[in-house]
Each structure stands twice: as structure tokens, then as C-alpha cells.
Amino acid sequence: MLGWWHSHPVREWCKSCPEAKQRVCSMRGDFLSEDDRLLHRAVFPGAWNLALVVNDVAYDDPTLSLFGWRRGLLALRGHHVLGGAATAAPHENIQEAHRAGV
């Protein structure tokens, strides 16, 4: 098994917030929760294992975040969706990504 995927229903989590706040909410971005990271460490410890997160955000199209192992830490990974646009490149500073909870 290569990995797993799940969604972050940010649209639902933030529905009581005003639109302006939702548009700048940190939950719109790329993140794995502490529970997500614990699960990945326990079930997907292989260097090749990936976690894909679908972020369902209000006022925009859903986004995809891909995470994988890099030097023993879970880090945001760059990816390309066939027929879609390329996403951001992986974090260059692994320690910074780890401190940020990525």
C-alpha cells in the first residue's frame, strides 16, 4: 500500500466565521493534524508512504496537499495532478516544516 488519503472539511469547520476570516484562515492551507501525523507514523512508516489531504474550503475550489517522509520527518511534498496545475514545491527547510506541524 502506497499510503492513504482523507479530507479536511474546512468549509464545515469554519461555517460560522465571516467570509473575510475564512479566506485567510490557516486551516485553508497544507497541514496534517497531530492525529493525522500519529496515524501516519504508526501505519505508514515506510519511506515511500504518502498522505494525501483534500481541503474542502469555502469560497474556492478544493485543494490537495501531499505529505511524505523526508529525512525521518513528515514534510509537504510537491506533486502534479494530471490535467491540473502544479502545486507548490516541497519545503526546503525540513526543520521549519516540522516546527510548523507539517
Protein Blocks (a to p, Z undefined) as FASTA:
>chain_A
ZZdcddddfklmmmmpcfklmmmgfklmccddfklmmmmmmmmmcfkbccddddddehia
cdddddddeehiacddddddehiacdddddfblmlmmmnoZZ
